[in-house]
Amino acid sequence: MGRRTLAYALAAAGLAAFTAPSAFAQDKTEVAWGGSNPGGVMYYMVGVAGTELAKDLPDVNITQVTTGGSTENAKRLIKGELDMGIVYGSHVYMAQKPEGPFADGEKGDMLRGVAMAYEGPTYFVTLAGSGIESIGDLAGKKVALGPPGSGTVFNCSNILTALGLLDQIQPQMMTFADAGRALGNGQIDAFCQSSSPAAAVTELAETQDILVVPYSEEELASVSDTYPFYHTGTMPETTYNGVPATDMPYTTVYWVAHERVPKDVVQRMVEAAYKRQDALASGHKAWAQMKPDVENFEKLGVPMHAGAQAYYDTHQDASK
């Protein structure tokens, strides 16, 4: 081989070596996953999921999208602006009508179940000694209901409506973190929160004595009679510093995907999530509750995502 031929051969080999990685590189699948704003449970759940699942899925790029919470997540999924979201079961159900916050919008028949994320309580927080000792004491008070477009506003408004108090409070709309600071500074009298533990409440309880306002049995019955997608559950005493076990209205919250997300991507994300559930729960306690809950999700009017169903079909220990 002549010098010139050898030079060309070496150059070609060098070019091939340089271009080979890009030629064989695997394109990443982009997944935009809606949670909530900082201070909310969904925000931290999606954040830790993105970090943990990436360890097993180098070809999937999970982007945490800051949103107002469940209501906005569902609406943006329906519009195709998100690929996944943490969404209240009640919102999946209402989006099929559509009714409530989804009235006059497109039907949410593209929503698909991935897993039950957690069961979330709705409750009101005030400072000890504020004079608010029962739900009825919220009348006439400044109460933060959550950020606009959030599932918290939806749940808190439902609860107050069922108890005849919605038109008796002075509603404030603000983020969870802002509400915690506002209560601590005496700018509001109470704030409402859905799901637990919530960072805004945890942080406030570390510096001040708080009270999670108790519901009476009659009030809990009124809530579930008015809105059947709520059930009575007990928030454990270990949830917040100085707060005893408390009965309150609960609703089920789901990890939801748009039907367009590839089957294999969802299947592998679900597999990674169950494999790393302990690590997810270390990042946020709510992930400890994750389970299939297939039967209950399908009662909301849409099926499981094909990828999630494929995973559950091949894992006999997956509960219904």
Sequence and secondary structure as in RCSB ss.txt:
>XXXX:A:sequence
MGRRTLAYALAAAGLAAFTAPSAFAQDKTEVAWGGSNPGGVMYYMVGVAGTELAKDLPDVNITQVTTGGSTENAK
RLIKGELDMGIVYGSHVYMAQKPEGPFADGEKGDMLRGVAMAYEGPTYFVTLAGSGIESIGDLAGKKVALGPPGS
GTVFNCSNILTALGLLDQIQPQMMTFADAGRALGNGQIDAFCQSSSPAAAVTELAETQDILVVPYSEEELASVSD
TYPFYHTGTMPETTYNGVPATDMPYTTVYWVAHERVPKDVVQRMVEAAYKRQDALASGHKAWAQMKPDVENFEKL
GVPMHAGAQAYYDTHQDASK
>XXXX:A:secstr
  HHHHHHHHHHHHHHHHHHHHHH    EEEEEE  STTSHHHHHHHHHHHHHTTT TTEEEEEE  S HHHHHH
HHHHTS SEEEEEHHHHHHHTTT GGGTTS   TTEEEEEEEEEEEEEEEEETTSS  SGGGGTTSEEEEESTT 
HHHHHHHHHHHHTT GGGSEEEE  HHHHHHHHHTTSSSEEEEESSS HHHHHHHHHS EEE    HHHHHHHHH
H TT EEEEE TTSSTT   EEEEEEEEEEEEETTS HHHHHHHHHHHHHTHHHHHHH GGGGG B  HHHHHTT
TS B HHHHHHHHT TT   
